[in-house]
Amino acid sequence: MTAPAIGKLESRRAEASNRTPDDGPDVGEPRSSVFTFVPSDGSTPTEIVLAETVTSVEPSVPLDVDVGVGTPLLSVTDSALTITAQLTPPQVLRLANRQPLSVRAQLDGSTGPFDCRLNDSRPTADAGTYQLTCRVPIETPGVVGSEGLLAIALDERSDVPALPIEAIAGTRDRGIVYEAATGATRDVTLGITDGAFIEVTSGLSVGEQVLIPSPSLLRNR
């Protein structure tokens, strides 16, 4: 997990049990500490919940010291299988500063789709390659090397004004279109996209027509 904002990692000791040191640890008993991320802006702290398959966890940063956005917080060893999805730069931009509404996955040759918990909602970058990873549930059959699909929903809306991606220059927040009647450019404000169509929140009315392809930098020089 990486820091979602500027803040610090805290560790709270769990309530003491009635066991004595001579009893020794129970196999599979819960960890003796709970980690919490506390944003420096005063917003609600986030308790970091560890999966049952986690076998070891160590802080990657000093406790109670503010760290920057994106700083790795914990080093975790997990015995569960994980799905690694390669992302393109445009997909990374669509995910920026947004929390997924839902994450579903399916392994080839296994059972049907399942909810897949992301290890971190922020893509990791390594040598120019962006990745997201999520844990495969214990009850889902799988082997190392399996392939599959990962579907991430950032938002859901219905009956909204939308245009094909090819009709708009820009796919996040703001864009430009060609008016069909005059060929002039017009600024529009954009909402969510499913990769084929994109929501237009202002700048056009339902029924107005635009040209395809969209305006380009070269044609507007």
N, C-alpha and C positions, 0 to 999 in steps of 0.2 A: 504494500500500500504506500502511496505517496501522499504528501501533504496537499489537501485541496485548497488551502489558503495559508496565509502567514499565521503561525501559531506554534504550540508546543505539545509534546507528547508527555502524558502523565501515566503513572502506574499506581493503581490502588490495590492494596493487599486484600484478599478475600477474607471473609469472616472465619475466625478460627474454629476448627472442629474439635470434637472430644477425643481425637486420636492423640496418642503420645508419640514422641520421637522413636521409641522402641518398636512401635507397631510397624514402621516402614510404610512406604507409599502403596496405595492401591493401584493395580494395573488399570489404566484407562480413567483414573479419577481426573476431575476438572483441574485446570491450571490454578496455581495459587495467586495469580495476579491478573488484573483486567486493565488493558490499555485504553486510554481515552485521548482523543485529539481535541485540544482546546484552542479555538481561533482567538487571535489577539484582538479582534474587533468587538469582542463581547457577545458574538452570536452563540447559538446553542452548541455545546460540546458534543462530539460524536464518539460513542462507545464502539470500539473496534471488536467485532465479534469474530472469533476464530472457529473454523470448521472442526468437526469431530476428528477429521483425518489428519489434522496438523500434529506433527510429532515433535516439533521444537520451534521456538520463537525467541528472537533476541532483538532488542532495540537497535536500530541503525544510527540513531542520533542520541545525543545526551538528553536525559529526561529534564523536563521543566525549563527548557531553553528554546526560545523562538527560532523557527527555521522557515525558510522560504517556500513558496509554492512549488510543488513538484519534487520536493526533497524526499527520498525514500525513508520511511519511518521504521519499518520492521523487516527483519530477515526471517523468513518462514520456510520450514521444511514440511511439505505436504505429501502424504502418500497417495492421494487421489490422482486420477488422470486429469489432464487439462487439455483444452482445445486452444490452439494458437491460430489467430486469424490475422492475415496480412492486410494492412490498410493502405489505400492510395492517399497521397497528400490531400486531394479534395475531400475524401471521407474524413480525414483527420480534422480538417477545417469545419466540417459539418458537426463534428462531435465537440468542438472546442467550447469549454465552459458550460456544457449541457449534461444533465444527468439522464441516462436512459430511462424511458418509461417501462420497458420490458426487454428482456434478453432471452431468446429461444434458440435452441440448437438441435441438430440431429446428426447422428453418426451413420455413415453408410453401412448397411448390413446389420444395424442394431435395431432397437425398439423405436417407437415414434418420437416426435419432438418433445423436448423437455426444457424446463426453466433452467437457465445456466447463469450462475452467479459470477459476475466479473470479479477478477482479483483486484482490478483497479479500473475505474471508468476513464482514466487518462491513458491514452495510448503511450507505450514505451517506444523509444527511438534508439536504434542501434545501427550505426554505419548507414544511415539513410533509409533504414527499413522501419516502418511503424507497425506495431503489433498490439492486439488485445488478447488477453487470455481469460478463460473462464473454466470453472471446475465442473467436471462431469459427475453427476450424482452417483453414489455408491451403487444404487440399484440398477443403473444403466450399463449393460454389457459393452465392453470396449477393450481394445488392445492398443499398445503403443504403435503408432504409425497409421492408425485409422484416419480416414478423411471424412469430411462432412460439411455442414453449412452452419453459419452463425447469423442470426437475424436480430438486429437491434432496432427497436422502435423508440424514437425520441419524443414523438407526440402523435396524437390522433385527432383528426378533425374531419367533419363531413359537410357536404353542401357548401363549399367555399369557392370563390372565384379562383381559377387556376389557368395556367398556360403551359404548353409543352416547354421543356427545358430549352429546346432549340430556339425558342422565340425571344428569350431574354438574355441579355449580356449581364452576367452576374447571377449568383445563386444564393447569396447570403445577405440579408438585411436590405440591400438596395440593388436596383438593376435599371437597365435601359431597354426600351423596345422601339420598334419602328411603327408609326401609325400607318395603317393600310391606306387610308384616304389621301394623305399628303406626303408620306415618306419621311416626315419629320421624326426626330427622336423624342421620346418622352421618358421622364424619370418615374419609376414605380418603386413601391415599398414591398418587400417580399416576406413571406412567412415560411412555413415548413415545406419540405419536398420529399417525395418518395423515390426520387431518382429519375422519374419520367416526366412528372408534372410538378409545378411549383406554385404555391399559393401567392396570390397578389392581394395584399391587404389595403393598398391605396394607390391612386394614380390612374386606374382604369375602372370603368364601370362594366358590369355584365352586359354582353352584347357587342361591345366595341371590338373592332378587329385590328390585328397587328400582323406584320409581315414575318416570314421565316425565310432565311436565317436572321438572327438577331444582329444588332449593330456590332461592329468590331472596331478595334483600335486603328487598324490599317485603313478602313474605309472612312474613318472620321478624322483623319489627320489633316 
